[in-house]
Amino acid sequence: MAKKSANANLHKAKIEKKDEFYTQLKDIANELKHYKNHFKNKVVYCNCDDPLASNFFKYFFLNFKYLGLKELITTCYKSQNFREFSAEDSPKKILRD
């Protein structure tokens, strides 16, 4: 019985179709702060389900200048909720489907 209650939140998410579990932005920042020098003048490629929901993409997007990135590229599956980024959105790249 204890095992069943321990997974109650997962079962609830399955029923509600909330089955996406993303790495938290604070966890990404806490780990990648140790590698700042490795990102200077580098291209970061994020293969993600949705760049607007990906905390990895969000981290690199928000820290583009701080990390000294050369480019940030993302690919994703084009869903019904997809919108293209504009030049104002991205510091370097316009993302296309």
N, C-alpha and C positions, 0 to 999 in steps of 0.2 A: 504494500500500500504506500509506503514512503517513497518508493521509486516513482510511482504514478504521480504523486503530488510534487515531486521535485521537477518533473517535466511539464507541469500544468501550464506554465507560461508558453512553452513551445507548442503544446497542443492547442492552446487558445490562438496563438499566432497562425497556426496552420488552418484552423477553422475560419479565422478572419482574413486569411490570405495575406497576412503581414509577415512574410517569410524572408524578407531581406534584412540581414544583419550586417551592418557596416562597421568598419574599424573607426573608432572615435577620433575626431580631429586632434584632441589633446594627446592621445596615444601616439599618433603619427608625429606630431610636433616634438614630443618628448624623446622619441627615438631618432628622428632625422636631424635634430639639433647637433648631434655628434658628427654629422657628415657634411656640414656646410661647405667646407673647403673642397669637397669632392664634386660639388655641383657647379662650380664656377665654369662658365662658358660651355656647359654641357646641354645636350638636348634630352629632355625628359619625355618619354612616351608612356601615356596612360591608356591602357586597353580596359575600358570600363563599360558597365551596362548603361550608365547614364552619367555624363560628366557633371550635370547639375546636381546629382545626388551623391557623387563620389567625393569622399573626404580627402582622398589622395589628390585628386585633381584640384579640389578647393585649396588644399595646403600649398601646392606648387603655384597655383594661380595667385593666391594672396601673397606669397613670398617670392614671386618671380624676380624682382629687383634685389631683394635682400640676399637671395642665394646666388645672384649673378648668372641666372640661366640664359642660355643662348636662345633656346626655343622650348615651347611646351606644346606637345601634340597629343591629342586624344582621339580615339576612335570609339564608336559605339554603334549599337543597333539602332536604327531610326525607328522610334516609336511614335505613337499618335501624339504624344506630348512634346515632341522634339521641336526645338527652335534653333535657328542658326545664330551663332555668336556674331556680333558686329565688331568692327575695328575698335570701337569704344570699349567693348567688353574685355578684349584680350590685349595684353601688353605687346605681343609679338605676332601671333597667328590668328587668322580668321579660320574658324573651324567649319568644315563643310561635311555634308553627308556623302 
